[in-house]
């Protein structure tokens, strides 16, 4: 995500860092380049103008021009202002004091409302709430069936009484049923259109009157850029939305919608969708997103994902195995499973500071197929081979390669790097040394094609 703008800003900042001191002329040149980068990223031109004006005011001040590290100070100013246009502080969901708290999910057809409703339900369940999904889109034939299937997938209760035919009837009855069943959160998937029309707005206003929602979240497709921003403004004027969920952010290389949405509408981005799977949603933190755009990584989100994915008991068992030097290929396979729970490899690595530079300088390009290949090789081994790799002679390696659909070279590379990683992890376990970090990355690099 944001690949284009991140690359452009990276070039600008690298040039600034090369100056021994900054002058107003240097800064003016940099600001022109930043302006062009933002406009080419499809950021709203009014947002760009205000953003550049605020940076200019701060960047030509004494704090930057007389700093020992003027390039870094300039980047800090850009980071602060980028955080500001993304919304400043993170915005939590509001649930009110009387259950069930109602969340209406609104937006145009095709923006991903139904999938987002299910993602949001799964996320809230993980936070200890008891969501109840309500399919209120009676116009798109597959919408109700889609939400019910997603609810089955994530083991979530969903309103499924076909006696009620209109959105108004469905919502009234769902409110009653949710109270009886003890659900504290109602997530309502509403109808959409290909564009804003009067009939849709009238229906949504009527549902708003019936449900009295704590949150009305507009779902926007980030890849549609300024069209999504303009549509969000239209929904806000008619319905007074409380927040925004940006979908398909992982595929948005430009970033125009994300960088314009909060500033133009005045409403916070509360969640972002970063993939198609039901767990591919995360809260939106403006400061963290600014860091990712500027190539600084997002360590806090990475840590949170690790906490959610890692089994604490298994982690302690793994630490003990490392201390006793009994880390096997079975354990290595288990670690791969834990990593996959955190999301795509590229998304995980993009949260690490400096990963973009590593990509460019060392040709590190993670491919999900590499993890599949590694797992296939380990699965093709016998239990003894996984626990005692020393027994893997030439004939065994040929058999494993044939069974996994790989080559002997692939098997040899896996064994070599398993031994390297095992050694390095043992050092980590004993000393917690950070000095091994670079070498660990180099070991993992072997799994990634250049």
C-alpha positions as CSV (number, residue, x, y, z in Angstrom):
1,X,0.0,0.0,0.0
2,X,1.0,3.6,-0.7
3,X,4.0,2.3,-2.7
4,X,4.1,5.2,-5.2
5,X,4.0,8.0,-2.7
6,X,6.3,6.2,-0.3
7,X,8.9,5.8,-3.1
8,X,8.6,9.4,-4.2
9,X,8.9,10.8,-0.7
10,X,11.8,8.5,0.0
11,X,13.8,10.0,-2.9
12,X,13.0,13.6,-1.7
13,X,14.1,12.8,1.9
14,X,17.3,11.1,0.9
15,X,18.3,14.2,-1.1
16,X,17.5,16.4,1.9
17,X,19.6,14.3,4.3
18,X,22.5,14.8,2.0
19,X,22.6,18.5,2.5
20,X,25.0,19.7,5.3
21,X,22.5,22.5,6.0
22,X,19.1,23.4,4.7
23,X,18.2,26.8,3.2
24,X,14.8,28.2,2.3
25,X,15.7,27.4,-1.4
26,X,16.3,23.7,-0.5
27,X,13.0,23.5,1.3
28,X,11.1,25.3,-1.5
29,X,12.4,22.7,-3.9
30,X,11.5,19.8,-1.6
31,X,8.0,21.2,-1.1
32,X,7.5,21.4,-4.8
33,X,8.4,17.8,-5.1
34,X,6.2,16.8,-2.2
35,X,3.3,18.7,-3.7
36,X,3.7,16.9,-7.0
37,X,4.0,13.5,-5.3
38,X,0.8,14.1,-3.4
39,X,-1.2,15.3,-6.4
40,X,0.1,12.3,-8.5
41,X,-1.1,10.1,-5.6
42,X,-4.6,11.5,-6.3
43,X,-4.8,13.4,-3.0
44,X,-7.4,16.1,-2.9
45,X,-5.9,19.4,-4.2
46,X,-7.3,21.5,-1.2
47,X,-5.7,19.0,1.2
48,X,-2.4,19.2,-0.6
49,X,-2.4,23.0,-0.5
50,X,-3.2,23.2,3.2
51,X,-0.6,20.4,3.9
52,X,2.2,22.2,2.0
53,X,1.3,25.6,3.6
54,X,1.6,24.1,7.1
55,X,4.8,22.3,6.4
56,X,6.3,25.5,4.9
57,X,5.4,27.5,7.9
58,X,7.2,25.1,10.3
59,X,10.0,24.0,8.0
60,X,11.5,27.5,7.4
61,X,11.6,28.2,11.2
62,X,14.7,28.3,13.3
63,X,14.1,24.8,14.7
64,X,14.7,23.2,11.3
65,X,17.1,25.6,9.6
66,X,19.5,25.7,12.6
67,X,19.2,22.0,13.6
68,X,22.2,19.8,13.6
69,X,20.2,17.3,11.5
70,X,18.0,19.6,9.4
71,X,16.9,16.8,7.0
72,X,15.6,14.7,9.9
73,X,13.9,17.7,11.4
74,X,12.1,18.3,8.0
75,X,11.0,14.7,7.9
76,X,9.6,15.1,11.5
77,X,7.6,18.1,10.4
78,X,6.2,16.1,7.4
79,X,5.4,13.1,9.7
80,X,3.6,15.3,12.2
81,X,1.5,17.0,9.5
82,X,0.8,13.8,7.7
83,X,-0.5,12.4,11.0
84,X,-2.7,15.4,11.3
85,X,-4.3,15.1,7.8
86,X,-4.9,11.4,8.5
87,X,-7.0,12.4,11.5
88,X,-4.6,13.1,14.3
89,X,-5.6,10.8,17.2
90,X,-7.1,7.3,16.7
91,X,-10.9,7.2,17.0
92,X,-12.5,4.3,19.0
93,X,-15.9,2.9,18.3
94,X,-18.7,4.3,20.5
95,X,-21.1,1.7,22.1
96,X,-23.3,3.9,24.3
97,X,-24.6,2.8,27.7
98,X,-27.7,0.7,26.7
99,X,-27.3,-2.6,24.8
100,X,-27.5,-3.6,22.1
101,X,-25.2,-0.9,20.6
102,X,-26.1,-0.6,16.9
103,X,-23.5,-0.1,14.1
104,X,-25.0,0.7,10.7
105,X,-22.6,-0.2,7.8
106,X,-23.4,2.1,4.8
107,X,-21.9,2.7,1.4
108,X,-22.2,2.2,-2.4
109,X,-22.7,-1.2,-4.0
110,X,-19.4,-3.0,-4.5
111,X,-17.5,-1.1,-1.8
112,X,-17.3,-4.3,0.4
113,X,-20.0,-3.5,3.0
114,X,-21.1,-7.1,3.5
115,X,-17.6,-8.6,4.0
116,X,-16.7,-5.6,6.1
117,X,-19.7,-6.2,8.4
118,X,-18.5,-9.8,9.0
119,X,-14.9,-8.6,9.5
120,X,-16.0,-6.1,12.1
121,X,-18.1,-8.7,13.9
122,X,-15.1,-11.0,14.1
123,X,-12.9,-8.2,15.3
124,X,-15.4,-7.2,18.1
125,X,-15.9,-10.8,19.2
126,X,-12.1,-11.0,19.7
127,X,-12.4,-7.9,21.9
128,X,-15.0,-9.6,24.2
129,X,-18.2,-8.3,22.7
130,X,-21.2,-10.3,21.5
131,X,-22.1,-9.2,17.9
132,X,-25.3,-10.0,16.0
133,X,-25.2,-9.7,12.2
134,X,-28.2,-8.3,10.5
135,X,-28.6,-8.6,6.6
136,X,-30.8,-5.6,5.7
137,X,-29.9,-5.5,2.0
138,X,-33.0,-7.1,0.4
139,X,-32.3,-5.7,-3.1
140,X,-29.1,-7.5,-4.0
141,X,-30.1,-11.2,-4.2
142,X,-26.8,-12.7,-2.9
143,X,-26.3,-10.2,-0.1
144,X,-28.3,-12.0,2.6
145,X,-26.9,-15.4,1.6
146,X,-23.3,-13.9,1.5
147,X,-23.6,-12.5,5.1
148,X,-25.1,-15.8,6.4
149,X,-22.2,-17.8,4.9
150,X,-19.7,-15.4,6.3
151,X,-21.4,-15.6,9.7
152,X,-21.1,-19.4,9.5
153,X,-17.4,-19.2,8.7
154,X,-16.7,-17.0,11.7
155,X,-19.2,-18.8,13.9
156,X,-21.3,-15.7,14.5
157,X,-25.0,-15.4,15.1
158,X,-26.9,-13.8,12.2
159,X,-30.6,-12.8,11.8
160,X,-32.1,-15.5,9.6
161,X,-35.9,-15.1,9.7
162,X,-37.3,-15.0,6.1
163,X,-40.8,-14.0,7.2
164,X,-39.7,-10.4,7.3
165,X,-39.2,-8.9,3.9
166,X,-38.5,-5.2,4.2
167,X,-35.3,-3.6,5.7
168,X,-37.5,-1.8,8.3
169,X,-39.2,-5.1,9.4
170,X,-35.9,-6.9,9.5
171,X,-34.2,-4.2,11.7
172,X,-37.1,-4.0,14.1
173,X,-37.3,-7.7,14.6
174,X,-33.5,-8.1,14.8
175,X,-33.4,-5.5,17.6
176,X,-35.9,-7.5,19.6
177,X,-34.2,-10.9,18.9
178,X,-30.7,-9.4,19.9
179,X,-32.1,-8.3,23.2
180,X,-33.6,-11.7,23.9
181,X,-30.4,-13.6,22.9
182,X,-28.2,-11.3,25.0
183,X,-26.2,-9.7,22.2
184,X,-24.6,-6.4,23.1
185,X,-23.8,-5.3,19.5
186,X,-25.9,-5.2,16.4
187,X,-24.1,-4.8,13.1
188,X,-26.5,-4.0,10.2
189,X,-25.4,-4.5,6.6
190,X,-27.5,-2.0,4.6
191,X,-28.3,-1.8,0.9
192,X,-26.2,0.1,-1.6
193,X,-26.5,1.6,-5.1
194,X,-24.1,2.2,-7.9
195,X,-24.4,5.9,-7.0
196,X,-26.1,8.1,-4.4
197,X,-29.9,8.4,-5.0
198,X,-32.8,9.8,-3.1
199,X,-34.5,6.4,-2.6
200,X,-31.4,5.0,-0.9
201,X,-31.0,8.0,1.4
202,X,-34.6,8.0,2.4
203,X,-34.4,4.3,3.3
204,X,-31.2,4.8,5.3
205,X,-32.6,7.8,7.2
206,X,-35.7,5.7,8.1
207,X,-33.5,2.8,9.3
208,X,-31.4,5.3,11.3
209,X,-34.7,6.5,13.0
210,X,-35.6,2.9,13.9
211,X,-32.2,1.7,15.0
212,X,-30.8,4.9,16.6
213,X,-27.2,3.7,15.9
214,X,-24.2,4.5,18.1
215,X,-22.1,4.4,14.9
216,X,-22.9,4.9,11.2
217,X,-19.8,3.7,9.4
218,X,-19.3,4.6,5.7
219,X,-17.4,1.8,3.8
220,X,-15.2,3.2,1.0
221,X,-13.1,1.4,-1.6
222,X,-9.7,3.0,-1.2
223,X,-8.8,2.1,-4.8
224,X,-11.5,4.5,-6.2
225,X,-9.5,7.5,-4.9
226,X,-11.3,10.8,-5.0
227,X,-14.6,9.2,-6.1
228,X,-14.7,7.5,-2.7
229,X,-13.9,10.8,-1.0
230,X,-16.7,12.7,-2.8
231,X,-19.2,9.9,-2.1
232,X,-18.2,9.9,1.6
233,X,-19.0,13.6,1.6
234,X,-22.4,13.0,0.1
235,X,-23.3,10.3,2.6
236,X,-22.1,12.5,5.4
237,X,-24.3,15.5,4.3
238,X,-27.3,13.2,4.2
239,X,-26.8,10.9,7.1
240,X,-24.1,12.5,9.4
241,X,-21.8,9.5,9.4
242,X,-19.7,8.9,12.5
243,X,-16.7,7.3,10.8
244,X,-15.1,5.6,7.8
245,X,-13.8,2.1,7.0
246,X,-11.4,2.0,4.1
247,X,-11.4,-1.3,2.2
248,X,-8.8,-2.7,-0.2
249,X,-6.1,-0.5,1.3
250,X,-3.5,-3.3,0.6
251,X,-4.1,-2.8,-3.1
252,X,-4.0,1.1,-3.0
253,X,-0.5,2.0,-4.3
254,X,-1.4,5.7,-4.6
255,X,-3.1,6.5,-1.3
256,X,-5.3,9.4,-2.4
257,X,-8.4,8.3,-0.6
258,X,-6.7,7.6,2.7
259,X,-4.8,10.9,2.6
260,X,-7.9,12.9,1.8
261,X,-10.8,11.2,3.5
262,X,-10.5,12.5,7.1
263,X,-9.5,16.0,6.0
264,X,-12.3,16.5,3.5
265,X,-15.2,14.9,5.5
266,X,-14.1,15.9,9.0
267,X,-14.9,12.3,10.0
268,X,-12.3,9.8,11.3
269,X,-11.1,6.7,9.6
270,X,-11.8,4.0,12.2
271,X,-10.8,0.8,10.4
272,X,-9.0,-0.3,7.3
273,X,-9.4,-3.5,5.3
274,X,-6.0,-5.0,4.3
275,X,-7.1,-8.2,2.5
276,X,-9.9,-10.5,1.5
277,X,-9.9,-12.8,4.5
278,X,-12.3,-12.3,7.4
279,X,-9.4,-11.4,9.7
280,X,-7.9,-8.8,7.4
281,X,-9.2,-5.7,9.2
282,X,-7.3,-3.5,11.7
283,X,-8.0,-0.3,13.6
284,X,-6.7,2.9,12.0
285,X,-3.9,4.8,13.8
286,X,-3.0,8.0,11.9
287,X,0.5,8.2,13.4
288,X,1.3,4.6,12.6
289,X,0.0,5.0,9.0
290,X,2.1,8.1,8.6
291,X,5.1,6.1,9.7
292,X,4.4,3.4,7.1
293,X,4.0,5.9,4.3
294,X,7.3,7.6,5.2
295,X,9.1,4.2,5.4
296,X,9.5,4.2,9.2
297,X,7.6,1.0,9.7
298,X,4.8,0.3,12.2
299,X,6.4,-1.7,15.0
300,X,3.4,-1.2,17.4
301,X,0.9,-2.8,15.0
302,X,3.4,-5.6,14.3
303,X,3.7,-6.3,18.1
304,X,-0.1,-6.3,18.5
305,X,-0.5,-8.8,15.6
306,X,2.2,-11.0,17.1
307,X,0.3,-11.0,20.5
308,X,-2.9,-12.0,18.8
309,X,-1.4,-14.7,16.7
310,X,1.1,-16.3,19.0
311,X,0.1,-19.0,21.5
312,X,1.7,-17.9,24.8
313,X,2.0,-21.5,26.0
314,X,3.6,-22.7,22.8
315,X,6.0,-19.7,22.8
316,X,7.2,-20.7,26.3
317,X,7.7,-24.3,25.1
318,X,9.6,-23.0,22.1
319,X,11.9,-20.9,24.3
320,X,12.6,-23.9,26.4
321,X,13.5,-26.0,23.4
322,X,15.8,-23.3,22.1
323,X,17.6,-23.2,25.4
324,X,18.0,-27.0,25.3
325,X,19.0,-27.0,21.7
326,X,16.1,-29.2,20.7
327,X,14.5,-27.0,18.1
328,X,13.4,-29.3,15.3
329,X,11.9,-28.9,11.8
330,X,8.5,-29.7,13.3
331,X,9.0,-26.6,15.5
332,X,10.1,-24.6,12.5
333,X,6.9,-25.6,10.7
334,X,4.9,-24.5,13.8
335,X,6.6,-21.1,13.7
336,X,5.6,-20.8,10.0
337,X,1.9,-21.4,11.0
338,X,2.2,-18.7,13.7
339,X,3.6,-16.2,11.1
340,X,0.8,-17.0,8.6
341,X,-1.8,-16.1,11.2
342,X,-0.4,-12.6,11.4
343,X,-1.2,-12.0,7.7
344,X,0.8,-11.8,4.5
345,X,4.6,-11.9,4.7
346,X,4.9,-8.7,2.7
347,X,2.4,-6.9,5.0
348,X,4.3,-8.1,8.1
349,X,7.7,-7.1,6.7
350,X,6.4,-3.7,5.6
351,X,5.8,-2.8,9.2
352,X,9.5,-3.2,10.0
353,X,11.5,0.0,9.9
354,X,13.8,0.1,6.9
355,X,12.2,-2.8,5.0
356,X,11.7,-0.6,1.9
357,X,15.3,0.2,1.8
358,X,16.2,-3.5,2.3
359,X,13.9,-4.3,-0.7
360,X,15.8,-1.9,-2.9
361,X,19.3,-2.5,-1.8
362,X,19.2,-6.3,-1.4
363,X,16.4,-7.3,-3.7
364,X,14.3,-8.8,-0.9
365,X,10.9,-9.6,-2.4
366,X,8.8,-11.9,-0.2
367,X,6.6,-14.4,-2.0
368,X,3.9,-16.3,-0.2
369,X,4.6,-19.3,-2.4
370,X,8.0,-19.7,-0.7
371,X,6.4,-20.5,2.6
372,X,4.1,-23.1,0.9
373,X,7.2,-24.6,-0.6
374,X,9.0,-24.8,2.7
375,X,6.0,-26.4,4.4
376,X,5.6,-28.9,1.5
377,X,9.3,-30.0,2.0
378,X,8.9,-30.5,5.7
379,X,5.6,-32.3,5.3
380,X,7.3,-34.7,2.9
381,X,9.8,-35.8,5.6
382,X,9.2,-38.7,8.0
383,X,8.8,-37.9,11.7
384,X,12.4,-39.0,12.4
385,X,13.8,-36.8,9.6
386,X,11.9,-33.8,10.9
387,X,13.2,-34.4,14.4
388,X,16.8,-35.4,13.4
389,X,17.8,-33.6,10.2
390,X,21.3,-35.2,10.5
391,X,19.9,-38.4,9.0
392,X,19.1,-36.6,5.7
393,X,21.5,-38.2,3.3
394,X,21.4,-37.8,-0.5
395,X,18.8,-40.5,-1.3
396,X,16.4,-39.2,1.4
397,X,16.7,-35.7,0.1
398,X,15.9,-36.9,-3.5
399,X,12.8,-38.6,-2.1
400,X,11.7,-35.5,-0.2
401,X,12.2,-33.3,-3.2
402,X,10.1,-35.6,-5.4
403,X,7.4,-35.9,-2.7
404,X,7.1,-32.1,-2.3
405,X,7.3,-31.2,-6.0
406,X,10.6,-29.3,-5.4
407,X,14.2,-29.8,-6.2
408,X,17.1,-31.3,-4.2
409,X,18.6,-27.7,-4.2
410,X,15.4,-26.4,-2.5
411,X,15.7,-29.1,0.2
412,X,19.4,-28.4,0.7
413,X,18.7,-24.7,1.0
414,X,16.0,-25.2,3.6
415,X,18.2,-27.5,5.7
416,X,21.1,-25.1,5.6
417,X,19.0,-22.1,6.6
418,X,17.1,-24.0,9.2
419,X,20.5,-24.7,10.9
420,X,21.5,-21.0,10.6
421,X,18.2,-19.8,12.0
422,X,18.4,-22.4,14.8
423,X,21.8,-21.2,15.8
424,X,20.8,-17.5,15.7
425,X,17.6,-18.1,17.7
426,X,19.6,-20.0,20.3
427,X,21.7,-16.9,20.7
428,X,18.6,-14.7,21.0
429,X,17.2,-17.0,23.6
430,X,20.3,-16.9,25.7
431,X,21.2,-13.3,25.5
432,X,18.3,-11.4,23.8
433,X,21.1,-9.8,21.7
434,X,19.9,-7.3,19.1
435,X,23.2,-7.6,17.2
436,X,22.0,-10.8,15.6
437,X,19.0,-9.0,13.9
438,X,20.7,-8.2,10.6
439,X,22.2,-11.7,10.2
440,X,18.8,-13.3,11.0
441,X,17.3,-11.2,8.2
442,X,20.0,-12.4,5.8
443,X,19.2,-16.0,6.8
444,X,15.5,-15.5,6.0
445,X,16.4,-13.7,2.8
446,X,17.3,-17.0,1.3
447,X,13.7,-18.0,1.3
448,X,12.8,-14.9,-0.8
449,X,13.5,-14.7,-4.5
450,X,15.4,-11.7,-5.8
